[in-house]
Amino acid sequence: MKAVHRFIISGGGTGGHIFPAIAIANALKEREPQSDVLFIGAEGRMEMEKVPAAGYQIIGLPIRGFDRKNILRNISTLFLLWKSMRKARKLIRKYNPDAVIGVGGYASGPTLKVAAKMGIPTILQEQNSYAGVTNKLLASKAACCCVAYEGMERFFPKDKIILTGNPIRQNLQLDPEKTDEAYQYFHLEKSKKTLLVIGGSLGARTINQSILGQLDKLQQAGVQVIWQTGKYYFEQMKAATDGNVSPNMIVTDFIAHMDYAYAIADVVISRAGASSISELCLLGKTSILVPSPNVAEDHQTHNAMALVNKDAAIMIRDADAPQSLVDEAIKLLNDTDRCKTLSTHCAAMAQHNSAKRIAEEIFKHIPA
Ligand SMILES: CC(=O)N[C@H]1[C@@H](OP(=O)(O)OP(=O)(O)OC[C@H]2O[C@@H](n3ccc(=O)[nH]c3=O)[C@H](O)[C@@H]2O)O[C@H](CO)[C@@H](O)[C@@H]1O
């Protein structure tokens, strides 16, 4: 094996693909500090900003996703796909990687396809319990597929599947001795129950409306709330709540200190995005999941059901949330035994050290 290796990581589109990709890059560098990692993403997408912020170089392909509604637009998409394949081939020839890792999202399609054709080992990482289209198409040529859920033989060749879990941030587990710090950070009281409301990296409209519509109930129940609205809904929620919420209801667009928020949450209301679920499992949190109905192949419902089937979370459908979300949350907060059962089952589903395990898999496939 060479002393220093070069890796390409490709994919992106949402935080859900990008943050795991960065965690994998960090794990590769931890294992071999001299190694070099190049990212390939899609021009104009979120990865072009987040990856350099994490200290890595990224090059964009002129690719975009296929439009399922406007078929004519796909003619130009095909041309962009062809251009992207050419650019990916040039980049791979020049960079000469030892392995190429795909984390899902259409940006990874051309890079991984070209790499496999050139005989370079390709490794896939699938975050969700229902595999994305790009990863499904790439799987037959991949050296292995690192997954986060059981039962992924539905999508990938059985002998290539490795259950590693999703690589998530290392610093989410707060030292129990620092819980007081977390209460102080949010100006909340230790003696009261705390509900954490998160809607994925961008916030969730239905969850916001469900909380807003039943604010009185929450306040009457004496529950403290940390409510992440997402940046698009923040001004609207802030205006609607200004002056009529007690100080123990925190309304924010984004929570930078998720370790503090998780540490003091008795119950978490969340979308069922892959990283959010992996975090809830790792920390053994009691949760109510409201899957987004607006994602490809309804994959968030599949993610949520993986927990519900093991009595590890409660699921409420998006359409039912305005009616029942707050009632269910209050009921759960008052039922310590039920919280404990859900939390224990959820923790049992956690996968530990995922980024490190994925990095080890990648190294296994590097040619000697
Ligand atoms: C709408 C959409 O397309 N969502 C998809 C997106 O998820 P999306 O990027 O929304 O969400 P995930 O749940 O995977 O990850 C959210 C991340 O943001 C963090 N966070 C969240 C709120 C906050 O205030 N602060 C904060 O730091 C969470 O701790 C977590 O690490 O990619 C995932 C992985 O493919 C998919 O499963 C989701 O279906």
The ligand as an SDF file (V2000), in Angstrom:
LIG
                    3D

 39 41  0  0  0  0  0  0  0  0999 V2000
  -35.9860   17.9990    3.2910 C   0  0  0  0  0  0  0  0  0  0  0  0
  -34.9440   17.0200    2.9190 C   0  0  0  0  0  0  0  0  0  0  0  0
  -34.6290   16.8190    1.7540 O   0  0  0  0  0  0  0  0  0  0  0  0
  -34.3860   16.3370    3.9330 N   0  0  0  0  0  0  0  0  0  0  0  0
  -33.3890   15.3170    3.7010 C   0  0  0  0  0  0  0  0  0  0  0  0
  -32.0310   15.8290    4.1440 C   0  0  0  0  0  0  0  0  0  0  0  0
  -32.1420   16.1150    5.4970 O   0  0  0  0  0  0  0  0  0  0  0  0
  -31.7420   17.3820    6.3630 P   0  0  0  0  0  0  0  0  0  0  0  0
  -30.5060   18.0010    5.8380 O   0  0  0  0  0  0  0  0  0  0  0  0
  -32.8740   18.2900    6.5910 O   0  0  0  0  0  0  0  0  0  0  0  0
  -31.6870   16.6650    7.7350 O   0  0  0  0  0  0  0  0  0  0  0  0
  -30.9960   15.6020    8.5970 P   0  0  0  0  0  0  0  0  0  0  0  0
  -32.0400   15.2520    9.5530 O   0  0  0  0  0  0  0  0  0  0  0  0
  -30.3490   14.4440    7.8880 O   0  0  0  0  0  0  0  0  0  0  0  0
  -29.8330   16.4560    9.3100 O   0  0  0  0  0  0  0  0  0  0  0  0
  -30.0860   17.6470   10.0040 C   0  0  0  0  0  0  0  0  0  0  0  0
  -28.8280   18.0610   10.7170 C   0  0  0  0  0  0  0  0  0  0  0  0
  -28.9550   19.4280   11.0850 O   0  0  0  0  0  0  0  0  0  0  0  0
  -28.6470   19.5750   12.4670 C   0  0  0  0  0  0  0  0  0  0  0  0
  -29.3870   20.7200   13.0100 N   0  0  0  0  0  0  0  0  0  0  0  0
  -30.7330   20.7840   12.8360 C   0  0  0  0  0  0  0  0  0  0  0  0
  -31.4320   21.8640   13.3440 C   0  0  0  0  0  0  0  0  0  0  0  0
  -30.7150   22.8780   14.0440 C   0  0  0  0  0  0  0  0  0  0  0  0
  -31.2580   23.8680   14.5080 O   0  0  0  0  0  0  0  0  0  0  0  0
  -29.3820   22.7480   14.1980 N   0  0  0  0  0  0  0  0  0  0  0  0
  -28.6840   21.6910   13.6860 C   0  0  0  0  0  0  0  0  0  0  0  0
  -27.4630   21.6280   13.8240 O   0  0  0  0  0  0  0  0  0  0  0  0
  -29.0440   18.2450   13.0940 C   0  0  0  0  0  0  0  0  0  0  0  0
  -28.3960   18.0910   14.3440 O   0  0  0  0  0  0  0  0  0  0  0  0
  -28.6080   17.2690   12.0090 C   0  0  0  0  0  0  0  0  0  0  0  0
  -27.2340   16.9920   12.1310 O   0  0  0  0  0  0  0  0  0  0  0  0
  -31.0450   14.7890    3.9130 O   0  0  0  0  0  0  0  0  0  0  0  0
  -31.2660   13.5910    4.6700 C   0  0  0  0  0  0  0  0  0  0  0  0
  -30.1300   12.6100    4.3570 C   0  0  0  0  0  0  0  0  0  0  0  0
  -30.1290   12.1720    3.0330 O   0  0  0  0  0  0  0  0  0  0  0  0
  -32.6320   13.0000    4.3460 C   0  0  0  0  0  0  0  0  0  0  0  0
  -32.8870   11.9060    5.2060 O   0  0  0  0  0  0  0  0  0  0  0  0
  -33.7100   14.0570    4.5340 C   0  0  0  0  0  0  0  0  0  0  0  0
  -34.9660   13.5520    4.1570 O   0  0  0  0  0  0  0  0  0  0  0  0
  1  2  1  0
  2  3  2  0
  2  4  1  0
  4  5  1  0
  5  6  1  0
  5 38  1  0
  6  7  1  0
  6 32  1  0
  7  8  1  0
  8  9  2  0
  8 10  1  0
  8 11  1  0
 11 12  1  0
 12 13  2  0
 12 14  1  0
 12 15  1  0
 15 16  1  0
 16 17  1  0
 17 18  1  0
 17 30  1  0
 18 19  1  0
 19 20  1  0
 19 28  1  0
 20 21  1  0
 20 26  1  0
 21 22  2  0
 22 23  1  0
 23 24  2  0
 23 25  1  0
 25 26  1  0
 26 27  2  0
 28 29  1  0
 28 30  1  0
 30 31  1  0
 32 33  1  0
 33 34  1  0
 33 36  1  0
 34 35  1  0
 36 37  1  0
 36 38  1  0
 38 39  1  0
M  END
$$$$
